[in-house]
Amino acid sequence: MAAAAHPGRDPVPHTHHAAPLAKPPTPGQVVLVLQGGGALGAYQAGVYEALHEAGIEPDWVIGTSIGAINASLIAGNPPERRLQQLNAFWEAMQRGSVAASPFGPLDVLGLGRSAATFSTVVRGIPDFFTPNLHAWRGQMASLGVEKAAYYSTAPLRDTLAGLVDVDYLCQCRTRMTVGAVNVVTGHMRYFDTRHEALTVEHVMASGALPPAFGAVRIEGQPYWDGGIYSNTPIEAVLDDKPRRDSLIFAVNVWHQVGPEPESIWQVMGRQKDIQYASRADSHIARQKQIHRLRHVIRELAKELPASRRDSAKVRELAAWGCGTTMHVAHLLAPRLEGEDHTKDIDFTPEGVRARREAGLADTRRMLRRAPWVGCDADPIEGVIEHHPQ
């Protein structure tokens, strides 16, 4: 369990003086998969920082909600500017939390975090979201799907416009995929720079969590946060075509497993964890089965005589097989002491710093181990998982 950072320290750029890690070998493309989770996304910034200092830049970043925002700050900037832009975004979130709170004196009573949370609910985060005055007309008022929300994310549009180089993003030097769900059809859609030009609007659509935030229109269709459908977008890489050998850093910020809650307050926190962990383990288990079958098909095809392998029907069936290997390096944000179901709106400097430093430390440990190097796995397995120790 990570300890909370010391209160009273000002938010500063994250400069760490640990000895640089030697860059470990990376089998295939490097993919960074980022869950949604509001303020919990600070952990993801720490994960990227550790990769960057080790000289590892992702070939592909996939994100939902705050994961999509972090993804855009990475893929939407050249490597030498990525940390600068990530720092600028998260410092703005911390400043917003501090500036919005009129309850500073309550810190002496131990109520600082609760007061900051209350202030965020009432006043928002100036560079992210602010109260939607239309909501005062009542829950039954017909406002339209884009304004039927408690907050406006217009400030986020301006923030991202200043931090994301859309032209660079659309060059797809680093591929980016963001998930959003169509409000009308209920279908999940992954917007991908390999297939189409993406803008700040696509990122905002991925983070439009109802009823807090209104839908965002893409090509005339309204979209909500992909997290309400699947908050762990790892299937986007495991289902990709054509498949490629990959090292996937699966960065999760919600805990699928947790203690039995004993109060209504704890129940709300446990419910949120379960909902937004989004069956990450079952996604992986399914993909392990599918990739194993693909490897079995490949091996069976090899056993056929050459005269049979050359037939059109056998070639069609054999095409379902493959020999790719997906290494999945799991990273999970720790629970912080005293956190509760409001942790995803804890943009306080203490909360952001503690989560970011945890992401940095966890990823450094994973890179030092590099368990995918010399991995003695059954060659028939297509998906190999690596958990932190």
C-alpha positions in Angstrom: 0.0 0.0 0.0 1.4 3.3 -1.0 1.5 6.0 1.6 -0.1 9.4 1.0 2.3 12.2 0.1 3.0 14.7 2.8 0.4 17.5 3.0 1.3 21.1 2.4 3.7 20.5 -0.4 3.2 22.5 -3.6 2.5 20.6 -6.9 5.7 20.5 -8.8 6.9 18.9 -12.0 7.9 15.3 -11.3 11.7 15.1 -11.5 13.2 11.9 -10.1 16.9 11.3 -9.7 17.0 7.5 -9.6 19.7 5.9 -11.8 18.3 5.4 -15.3 17.1 1.9 -16.1 18.8 -0.1 -18.8 16.3 -0.6 -21.6 15.2 -4.2 -21.6 14.4 -6.0 -24.8 10.8 -5.6 -26.0 9.3 -8.5 -27.9 7.3 -7.0 -30.7 5.3 -3.8 -30.6 4.9 -2.0 -27.2 1.3 -1.3 -26.3 0.1 0.9 -23.4 -3.5 0.1 -22.3 -5.1 2.7 -20.0 -8.3 2.3 -18.0 -10.7 5.1 -17.2 -10.8 6.4 -13.7 -10.7 10.2 -13.3 -8.0 11.3 -10.8 -6.8 7.7 -10.6 -5.2 8.4 -14.1 -2.3 10.0 -12.3 -1.0 6.5 -11.8 -0.8 6.1 -15.6 1.3 9.3 -15.9 3.8 7.6 -13.6 3.8 4.5 -15.6 4.6 6.4 -18.8 7.3 8.4 -17.0 9.1 5.1 -16.1 8.8 3.8 -19.6 10.2 7.1 -21.0 13.2 7.2 -18.7 14.0 3.6 -19.7 14.0 4.6 -23.4 10.7 2.8 -24.2 8.2 4.7 -26.2 4.9 2.9 -27.0 4.0 2.1 -30.5 0.3 2.1 -29.7 -1.6 3.7 -26.8 -5.2 2.6 -26.1 -7.4 4.4 -23.6 -10.8 5.0 -22.2 -11.9 8.2 -20.4 -9.0 9.6 -18.4 -7.0 6.9 -20.1 -7.9 8.4 -23.5 -6.8 11.9 -22.2 -3.4 10.5 -21.1 -3.2 8.6 -24.4 -3.8 11.8 -26.4 -1.1 13.6 -24.4 1.4 10.8 -25.3 0.4 10.0 -28.9 -0.3 13.7 -29.7 3.2 14.9 -29.0 6.7 13.9 -30.0 8.6 11.9 -27.4 10.7 14.8 -26.2 7.5 16.8 -25.3 5.3 14.1 -23.8 6.3 14.4 -20.1 6.1 18.2 -20.4 2.5 18.0 -21.6 1.5 15.3 -19.1 3.0 17.4 -16.3 1.1 20.5 -17.5 -2.2 18.6 -17.6 -1.8 17.1 -14.1 -0.5 20.2 -12.6 -3.6 22.1 -13.9 -5.8 19.4 -12.3 -4.0 19.9 -9.0 -4.2 23.7 -9.1 -7.9 23.5 -9.9 -8.5 21.3 -6.9 -6.5 23.7 -4.6 -7.9 26.9 -6.1 -11.5 25.7 -6.0 -11.4 24.8 -2.3 -12.4 27.5 0.2 -11.9 25.1 3.0 -8.1 25.2 3.6 -8.5 25.9 7.4 -10.3 22.6 7.8 -7.1 20.8 7.1 -6.2 21.2 10.8 -9.2 19.1 11.7 -8.2 16.4 9.3 -11.0 17.2 6.8 -8.9 18.4 4.0 -9.6 15.6 1.5 -13.3 15.6 2.3 -13.5 19.3 1.9 -11.6 19.2 -1.4 -14.0 16.5 -2.7 -17.0 18.6 -1.7 -15.5 21.6 -3.4 -14.9 19.6 -6.6 -18.5 18.4 -6.6 -19.8 21.9 -6.1 -17.4 23.9 -8.2 -15.6 21.5 -10.5 -12.0 21.7 -11.8 -11.6 24.9 -13.8 -9.4 23.4 -16.6 -11.6 20.2 -16.8 -15.3 20.7 -15.9 -17.5 23.3 -14.4 -21.2 23.2 -13.3 -23.7 23.2 -16.0 -26.3 25.9 -15.2 -28.8 24.3 -17.5 -29.1 21.4 -15.0 -30.7 23.8 -12.5 -33.9 23.5 -14.7 -34.4 20.1 -13.1 -33.9 16.4 -14.0 -37.0 16.3 -16.3 -36.0 19.3 -18.4 -35.4 18.5 -22.1 -31.9 19.9 -22.6 -30.7 17.6 -25.4 -28.2 14.8 -24.9 -25.2 17.1 -25.1 -26.4 19.3 -22.3 -28.3 16.8 -20.2 -25.5 16.7 -17.6 -24.5 18.2 -14.3 -21.2 19.7 -15.6 -19.8 21.2 -18.8 -16.5 19.9 -20.2 -15.9 22.9 -22.4 -12.8 23.8 -20.3 -11.3 20.4 -21.1 -11.7 21.1 -24.8 -9.6 24.3 -24.4 -7.1 22.5 -22.2 -6.5 19.6 -24.6 -6.4 22.0 -27.6 -3.4 23.6 -25.9 -1.6 20.4 -25.0 -2.3 18.0 -27.9 -0.8 18.5 -31.4 -3.6 17.1 -33.5 -1.6 17.3 -36.7 1.1 15.2 -35.1 -1.5 12.8 -33.6 -3.0 12.2 -37.1 0.4 11.3 -38.5 0.0 8.1 -36.5 3.7 8.0 -35.5 2.3 6.5 -32.3 -1.0 4.8 -32.9 -3.8 5.9 -30.7 -7.2 4.2 -30.0 -9.9 5.5 -27.8 -13.2 3.8 -26.8 -16.6 5.4 -26.7 -20.2 4.0 -26.7 -22.9 5.2 -29.1 -25.7 6.6 -27.0 -28.4 5.5 -29.5 -27.2 2.0 -30.5 -25.4 1.1 -27.3 -22.5 -0.3 -29.3 -18.9 0.3 -28.3 -16.7 1.9 -31.0 -13.0 2.2 -31.0 -11.7 5.3 -32.8 -8.2 4.6 -34.2 -5.7 6.9 -35.8 -4.6 4.0 -38.1 -8.0 4.2 -39.8 -9.2 7.8 -39.4 -8.2 11.3 -38.3 -8.9 11.9 -34.7 -9.5 15.2 -32.9 -9.9 16.5 -29.3 -13.6 15.7 -29.8 -12.9 11.9 -30.0 -11.0 12.1 -26.7 -13.7 14.0 -25.0 -16.3 11.6 -26.3 -14.4 8.8 -24.6 -14.5 10.7 -21.3 -18.1 11.8 -21.5 -19.3 9.9 -18.4 -23.1 10.4 -17.8 -24.8 11.9 -16.0 -21.9 14.1 -14.9 -20.9 15.0 -18.5 -22.9 15.4 -21.6 -22.5 13.3 -24.8 -20.2 14.4 -27.5 -21.1 14.2 -31.2 -18.9 12.4 -33.7 -20.1 12.3 -37.3 -23.5 13.4 -36.1 -23.8 10.5 -33.5 -23.8 11.1 -29.7 -21.2 9.2 -27.7 -20.6 8.6 -24.0 -17.7 7.4 -22.0 -16.6 4.0 -23.2 -16.2 3.0 -19.5 -19.9 2.4 -19.2 -19.6 -0.4 -21.7 -16.0 -1.7 -21.2 -13.5 0.3 -19.1 -10.6 -2.0 -19.8 -10.0 -1.7 -23.6 -7.4 -4.5 -23.8 -9.6 -6.4 -26.3 -8.8 -3.7 -28.9 -5.2 -4.9 -29.1 -5.9 -8.6 -28.6 -8.5 -8.6 -31.4 -6.4 -6.4 -33.8 -5.8 -7.5 -37.3 -3.3 -8.3 -38.5 -2.0 -9.6 -35.2 1.6 -8.8 -34.2 3.9 -10.0 -31.4 3.3 -7.5 -28.6 4.4 -6.4 -25.1 1.3 -5.0 -23.6 1.4 -2.9 -20.4 -2.1 -3.2 -19.0 -2.5 -0.4 -16.6 -5.5 -0.8 -14.3 -6.6 1.6 -11.7 -9.7 -0.2 -10.3 -9.5 -3.3 -8.1 -11.5 -6.3 -9.3 -10.7 -8.1 -6.0 -11.3 -6.4 -2.7 -12.4 -7.0 0.9 -15.9 -7.5 2.0 -17.5 -4.1 2.7 -19.1 -3.4 6.0 -20.9 -0.1 5.6 -23.0 1.6 2.9 -20.0 4.0 2.4 -17.7 1.0 1.7 -20.4 -0.7 -0.4 -20.4 2.3 -2.8 -16.6 2.1 -3.1 -16.7 -1.7 -3.7 -19.5 -1.3 -6.3 -17.5 1.2 -8.2 -14.3 -0.9 -8.2 -16.3 -3.9 -9.6 -18.1 -1.9 -12.2 -15.1 -0.1 -13.7 -12.6 -3.0 -13.3 -14.7 -4.2 -16.3 -14.0 -8.0 -16.2 -10.3 -7.5 -17.0 -9.4 -11.0 -15.9 -12.2 -12.6 -17.9 -11.2 -10.6 -21.0 -7.7 -12.0 -20.7 -8.9 -15.6 -20.0 -11.1 -15.5 -23.1 -8.2 -14.2 -25.3 -5.9 -16.9 -23.9 -8.3 -19.5 -25.1 -8.7 -17.9 -28.5 -5.0 -17.4 -29.1 -4.2 -21.0 -27.9 -6.7 -22.2 -30.6 -5.0 -20.1 -33.2 -1.7 -21.7 -32.3 -3.3 -25.2 -32.4 -4.6 -24.4 -35.9 -1.2 -23.4 -37.0 0.4 -26.6 -35.7 -2.3 -28.8 -37.2 -1.8 -27.1 -40.6 1.9 -28.0 -40.4 1.0 -31.7 -40.0 -0.9 -31.8 -43.3 1.0 -33.0 -46.4 2.1 -30.3 -48.8 -0.5 -31.5 -51.4 -3.3 -30.8 -48.9 -1.9 -27.5 -47.6 -1.9 -26.0 -51.1 -5.7 -26.4 -51.6 -7.8 -23.2 -51.4 -10.0 -24.6 -48.7 -7.1 -25.6 -46.4 -5.4 -22.2 -46.9 -8.7 -20.5 -45.9 -9.0 -22.6 -42.8 -5.3 -22.3 -41.9 -5.6 -18.5 -42.1 -7.4 -18.7 -38.8 -4.2 -19.8 -37.2 -1.2 -17.6 -36.2 2.0 -17.7 -34.3 2.0 -14.4 -32.5 2.8 -14.1 -28.8 1.2 -11.4 -26.6 3.1 -10.7 -23.4 0.7 -8.8 -20.9 2.5 -7.0 -18.1 -0.1 -6.2 -15.5 0.2 -2.9 -13.5 -2.4 -2.1 -10.8 -2.6 1.2 -8.9 -2.4 0.6 -5.1 -5.1 1.6 -2.7 -4.2 4.7 -0.8 -4.8 4.9 2.9 -8.1 6.5 3.6 -9.4 6.5 0.1 -13.1 5.8 -0.6 -15.6 5.8 -3.4 -14.8 9.5 -4.2 -11.2 8.6 -5.1 -11.7 9.2 -8.8 -12.3 12.9 -8.1 -9.4 13.3 -5.7 -7.4 15.8 -7.7 -5.6 17.1 -4.6 -1.8 17.5 -4.9 -1.4 14.8 -2.3 -3.6 12.3 -4.1 -2.2 13.0 -7.5 1.4 12.9 -6.3 0.9 9.6 -4.4 -0.7 7.8 -7.3 1.8 9.1 -9.9 4.8 8.1 -7.7 3.2 4.6 -7.3 2.9 4.2 -11.0 6.5 5.3 -11.5 7.8 2.9 -8.8 5.7 -0.1 -9.9 6.7 0.3 -13.5 10.4 0.6 -12.6 10.1 -2.7 -10.7 8.5 -4.4 -13.7 11.1 -3.1 -16.1 13.9 -4.3 -13.8 12.4 -7.8 -13.7 11.5 -7.7 -17.5 9.8 -11.2 -17.0 9.1 -11.4 -20.7 12.9 -11.7 -21.5 13.8 -15.4 -21.7 10.3 -16.4 -20.7 10.0 -20.2 -20.6 6.4 -20.5 -21.7 4.6 -23.2 -23.6 5.0 -22.3 -27.3 1.4 -23.2 -27.8 0.3 -20.4 -25.6 -0.4 -17.1 -27.4 -1.1 -14.8 -24.4 1.4 -14.9 -21.5 0.7 -12.9 -18.4 3.2 -11.2 -16.1 2.1 -10.0 -12.7 3.9 -7.7 -10.3 5.8 -9.3 -7.4 
